[in-house]
Amino acid sequence: MKLKLFLFCFLGLAAGSCTTPFSTSSELAHIQYTFHASVSSISQNGDILFIGLENGDLIVKDKDEQRCYSVGNNRIYDVYAYRPDSLFIGIRDEGLKLVSLRNGKCQIIQRYTIKGKDNHYAVYHITADRANRLLYLASSNGCYKLNLQNSPAIEELSPFLLNSTSHSGINKILLYKDILYVAADSGLYAYRPNQTQEFLSGRRIHNLILRQDTLYALTENAILKKCIQTDSLWKVKSQKYYAYEKSNDAEWLLAKDYLLYKKGQQSCIHPLPGGISVKGKQISLMTRDYFYVAYREELIAFPKHQNLSGKVGNVIAVTPKMENEDNVYFIKLS
């Protein structure tokens, strides 16, 4: 892995364009990590990042330490940390695997099949119901679940949501209290035991974001917003975006070939020449300090605390004040 760190004497900002009603110009600060294959997924467990690659390799990054494991031969779509040294991994045309990472080696504990497909399917997203010890799986062949009380003894996954979405591509499943929200190629659904509610039919939902009590559904040409307490959806953006996040009163909108950052009256477009890794599903991640984006062979980390004005000593970003830490760090134009 190669690291480009855009701090102090190592500073090297990528080209960008920013506009505001006051014609203020600046650039987004970022850190780049380069790998040996395209990045296809990003997930997190505590301080540990799991970076899935297009060739089936998995990078486990724990602060300044990292290891590379070969867990398959195809694109990694998602990773879920089951135990400190055990992971569920969704892989293209290899289905779901439970693997153990110990002493620098990867051991496959179990492979999970689905009826009629064996292992030849893809798990795009993994959602856990920790209270009931269940995994919900968004796959290329519908919705499935796995009872963790029986794992790893059970080998075949159980389908659920048996209606029009049974065999369509399911791109994401999110759990809110006792409701499962399902983003499918055929629309948007809410699932409770023995009850399925359809909110949007005939429109592909390729991503779903839940923030507090608000749901954002990303379609092929818009971002739709839904408050959990209501059944109505309304359009908030009129364009295709692959990811959408709100943090620190700022918005992050990931398009195919640029990242748009908006805060108040200011906005900044950070170009991504050649386009992002759109074949992946979990290609962005918002953490406490960074917004991560999968960009070809790179993982780009954008500090959440950006300063677009750049008026005070050319400072464009600042780290948050940490507990028991006397220092904060500034990113500034050279």
C-alpha positions, 0 to 999 in steps of 0.5 A, spaced: 500 500 500 502 506 498 500 512 502 499 520 500 498 524 506 496 531 505 499 534 511 504 539 513 510 538 509 507 532 506 501 536 503 499 535 496 492 537 494 488 534 488 485 539 483 478 541 485 473 547 484 469 550 489 464 556 488 460 560 493 455 566 492 462 570 494 466 567 489 471 563 495 475 558 492 479 552 495 480 545 495 478 539 499 483 536 503 484 528 503 489 522 504 490 517 499 491 510 500 493 506 494 493 498 493 494 493 488 487 492 485 481 496 485 477 498 491 470 495 491 468 495 498 469 499 505 466 497 512 468 498 519 468 495 526 471 500 531 477 503 529 478 497 524 477 498 517 476 492 512 478 494 505 475 489 500 478 489 493 476 487 486 481 481 486 478 478 492 483 480 497 482 483 503 486 489 507 485 489 514 487 496 517 488 497 524 490 504 525 497 504 522 498 497 521 495 493 516 495 486 513 492 483 506 488 476 506 486 472 500 479 470 501 476 469 494 477 470 487 472 475 485 470 482 487 468 483 495 462 486 496 461 487 503 464 485 510 461 484 517 465 483 523 462 477 527 467 476 532 474 479 533 477 474 529 471 472 524 468 475 518 462 474 514 464 476 507 460 477 501 463 475 494 461 476 487 459 469 484 462 466 491 456 467 495 457 468 503 463 466 507 465 465 514 472 466 515 477 466 521 483 471 521 489 468 525 496 469 525 496 472 519 492 467 515 485 466 513 481 460 514 475 459 511 470 456 516 464 455 512 461 457 505 453 458 505 449 456 499 442 458 496 437 453 493 438 452 486 444 457 486 449 453 490 455 458 491 454 462 485 451 468 487 453 475 490 451 478 497 451 485 496 450 487 503 450 484 510 446 487 516 446 484 523 440 484 528 444 483 534 438 482 539 436 476 535 442 474 533 440 474 525 444 476 519 440 479 513 443 479 507 442 483 500 443 478 494 443 478 487 438 473 488 433 476 493 433 477 501 436 471 505 437 471 513 442 467 517 440 465 524 447 466 528 445 461 533 445 455 528 452 458 525 456 455 522 452 448 522 447 451 517 449 451 510 443 453 506 441 460 507 433 461 508 429 466 504 424 471 506 420 477 503 417 472 499 413 476 494 415 480 488 422 481 490 423 474 491 428 473 486 430 480 484 437 484 486 437 486 493 442 492 493 441 494 501 437 492 507 437 497 513 434 495 520 430 500 524 427 498 530 423 492 528 423 494 521 427 492 515 428 497 509 429 494 503 433 497 497 431 493 491 432 493 483 424 493 483 423 498 488 423 500 496 420 496 501 419 495 509 418 489 512 415 486 518 414 479 520 408 477 516 407 484 513 411 487 507 409 494 505 411 497 498 413 505 498 416 505 491 415 500 485 418 500 478 424 504 480 431 501 482 434 503 489 441 502 488 443 505 495 439 506 502 442 511 507 439 511 514 440 517 519 437 518 525 429 517 523 430 519 516 431 515 510 434 517 503 433 512 497 438 513 491 435 512 485 438 512 478 436 520 477 434 522 484 435 522 492 428 521 495 427 522 502 422 519 507 421 520 515 420 514 518 414 516 521 410 518 515 409 514 508 411 519 504 417 520 499 419 527 496 425 528 492 431 532 495 436 532 489 435 531 482 441 527 479 444 520 480 449 519 486 452 513 489 452 515 496 449 521 500 451 523 507 450 529 512 455 531 517 457 537 521 451 541 517 455 539 511 453 534 505 457 529 501 454 527 495 458 522 491 457 522 483 461 517 478 466 522 477 466 527 482 465 528 490 460 534 491 461 538 498 456 543 501 456 547 507 451 553 508 452 557 502 459 554 500 460 548 495 466 544 492 467 539 487 472 535 488 474 531 481 475 524 480 477 523 473 475 516 470 470 515 475 469 511 481 469 504 482 461 503 481 461 496 480 462 495 488 456 496 492 459 499 499 464 504 496 463 509 501 463 510 509 462 515 514 466 515 520 467 519 526 473 523 522 473 521 515 468 520 509 472 515 505 471 513 498 473 507 493 476 510 487 479 505 482 486 503 486 485 508 491 481 509 498 481 516 499 479 519 506 476 526 506 477 529 513 470 531 515 472 538 518 473 542 511 474 549 511 472 552 504 474 559 506 481 558 507 482 565 510 485 564 516 492 562 515 490 558 509 487 553 513 482 548 509 481 543 515 482 541 522 482 535 526 477 535 532 479 535 539 480 529 542 479 526 549 485 526 553 489 530 547 492 537 548 493 538 540 489 539 534 492 538 527 491 543 521 491 542 514 493 548 510 495 550 503 502 550 502 
